[in-house]
Amino acid sequence: MLYDIAWAFAVAMIIRLVFGFLLGTSFPFVAVMSSSMTHDQYAVPNYYSWMYDHGFTRQQLDSFPFRDGFNKGDALVIGSPSDIRPGDVVVYVNPSLGYAIIHRVVEVTPDGYVTKGDRNPAPDPWLVKRGWVKGKAVLLIPLLGWVRVVPTELISRLLSIFA
């Protein structure tokens, strides 16, 4: 059994390396671990109203990739972090937090990107540096991310019980 686990891990790492090389990113696959990009009743004031108030039109919003957001437990295929524009969904790691965040770019500045979770009421409280960005989402695979979400949440809950 230990052999099978080691073999599965090795195959997964090889697949990640190959796809990472082909897609031009070190994060070729990510699981959506939160609901910050979900389009539900909270997305109306937190996404549409916020975007309209900040100069975006309905036509622009309809042209964005993943215009309907995505849900916790979905999986995303990530491509190269090149040519990032407002509306793109990026994966970045803020070094002070140490984990990946998947949010939409709402402004491109000379120093980086302003990002926001569609369901969140305000943009992220930091400017995302270009070097933090691991890539941008290119494909959504509904529900596949639960393979990672469930064990991660289970381990987190167990650690909180024994901490």
N, C-alpha and C positions, 0 to 999 in steps of 0.2 A: 504494500500500500504506500509506503514512504517513497518507494521507487516511482510509482505512478504519479504521486504529487510532484516530485522533483522533475519528472519528464514533462508533465503538463506546464509547470512553471517555465521550464527551458523553452518549450515550444511557444508559449505566450511571449516570452522575451524576444525570441527570434522574429516572430510576427510583428511585434512592436517596432523592432529595429528596421525591418524591411519596409514596412509601411511608413515609418518615420522618414526613412531615406527617400522613398518615392514621393511622399507628400511635402517634404521639405520642412519638417518640424520634429521636435523631440517629444511632442504630445499628440500622436496621431489619433488616439481614441480617448474620449473622456466620458464619464458618466455624470449626468446632471444630479447633483447631490442636494439641491435646495429648490424652493419654489419661486425664486426671485425672477424667473423669466416666464412664469405661468400667466396665461391670459384668462383670468376669471373675473368675478365682480370687482375685485380690487384693481384690476388692470385698467378699467375705464378712467378713474381719476388719476391713477398713478402713471399711466402710460399715455393714453390718448390726450387727455387734458394737458398733461405736462408738456408733451411734444408740441401740441398746438400753441400753447403759451410761449414756447421757445422757438417759434418760427417755422416749424415743420408743417407741411400740408398733408392732407389725406392722401393725395397722389404719391407723395414721397413715402409715406408710411406703407402704402400698399406695394411699393416697389422694393422695400427692404427685404433682404433674405430673412427667412423665418419670421415673417410678418405676424404670424399668429403665436409667436413664442414657442415654448416647449415646456414639458413637465418634468418634475422630479422623477427620476427613474428612466428617463430617456437616455440614449447614447448619442454622441456626436462624433463625426469624423472631422478631424481638424487638418487644414492645409497650411501652407506657408503663410507667414505673417506679412506678406508683401501687399502693397497697394490697398491699405486699409482706409476706408471711407466711412462717413457717418451712416449709420444703419447696419454696418457689419457687426456680427457677433464674434467677439474675440475671447480667447482663453489667455489669462495672464496670471502671473504669480507675483504678488507684492512680497518682497523679501522679508518685511517685518511680520507678515502673517504666515508665510510658508506653505500655503496651499493654493490650488488653482481656483480661479473665479471665472465664471462664464457670464459676461454681460455685453450689452450693446454699446457701440461707440455712438455718442451723441454729439461730439465735437472733436475735431482734429486741430491741435495747436502745434506751433513750432517745437514745443518741448514734450509733447506726448498726446495722450487721448483722455477726454472726459468720457467716462463710461457710466452706465446705469442699468440696473436690473429693471426689466419692463414693469414688474409688479411693485418695485420699490418707489416710495414717494419722492426720492431725491437722488441725484447722482452720487456715485461713490465719493467719499470725502478726501480723496487724493487724486492727483494727476497720474495716470498710468504712463510710466516711462516706456519708450519704445523697446528697450531691452528686457522689460518684464513680459512682453507679449510673446507667447509661445506659438500662436497661430490663430487663424480664423475658421469658424465653423463652415463646412461645405456640404455636410449631409447629416440628416437626422434619422436615427433608427429608434422608433418608439419602443419603449419598455425594456430594451436590452440592457440599459444601465442598472436595472434592479439587481443584476448579477453582482455588481459591486456595492450598491447602496445597502442591501440587506446585511451582508457580513460586516461592513464598516459600521453601521448603526448598532448592530448587535455587540460588536467588540467595544464600541464607545460606551454603551449602556452597562456592560459588564465591568468595565474599568471604573465607571462612576460609582458603581455599587461598592467596589472594593477599595476605592480611594479614600 
